[in-house]
Amino acid sequence: MNGVIIVNKADNITSQKVVNMIKHKFNKLYKVGHYGTLDPKATGVLPIAVGKATKLFDFMQDKIKVYRAVFRFGTETSTLDSEGDIIKTDGNIPTLEDITGALKCFIGTIEQIPPKYSANMINGVRAYDLARKNIDFELKTKVVEVLDFRCLRQLNDKDYLFEIVCGSGTYIRSLCRDLAYKLKTFAYMPVLIRIKSGIFDIKDSVTYNELLKNDDLSKFVLPLDKVIDLPSIDLKESDVKFFSNGMTSIISKPDGKYKVMHNDTLLGIGVVNKNRLKMEIKLDD
């Protein structure tokens, strides 16, 4: 069985727990992994790779993500979400007009500092482990891409609902903190839902509990050829061996990446450069 399960991760469950459950419940599987961790408090789309789909980890990392998040203004916590202790307060609650005006500063290629309670490594140690021990450290600024950042509506006197479209590696908690600082106040993020990751949409997802209740995993698995959002190349029989052995083939296609097929069988992902096709990820072994 090879493909991807779109899991709608629940609150207070780690991404690794979802992986472990599938491994233990369906022990005939060769490999299981996930494409991009969600924090334990976050919910939504967690793509789980099964079998040969685990080879696609690097390919899946650069995909666009879409989030819905609630930002609560006037208070900041140590973790920048609802799990931390309150460390800063301010009675300044911005208006919807204030927020809308500030959002444009966070769209495009921007710099952000990850939260101290994050999985970033500091001299071989996870940042969250250092933070829990009250060890002082600094995290390096990173460059991220935010394609869209909008406030959908005000929920109550302190809470606003946002939608963020961003590249891989963007911390929504950091956006929350930095937006509040821009507005001369504080904020933390009590709710985060990932509604899309690449081609994987929450409307096509299965819940953790649904997986627990079922003994047939196959009905939840999207096959490999359906999860690779690339144009296709159908190889002739004479070219299959060259491609599978890592050699180049002559092909008249524009430069770029392709899903390489033969007789409805997915062989892998290939790259065309100057009319020469070479394998990048082998999936037919």
Summary of the structure (lengths in Angstrom):
residues: 285
radius of gyration: 21.7
end to end distance: 13.1
largest distance: 71.6
contacts: 876
relative contact order: 0.18
helix: 26%
strand: 39%
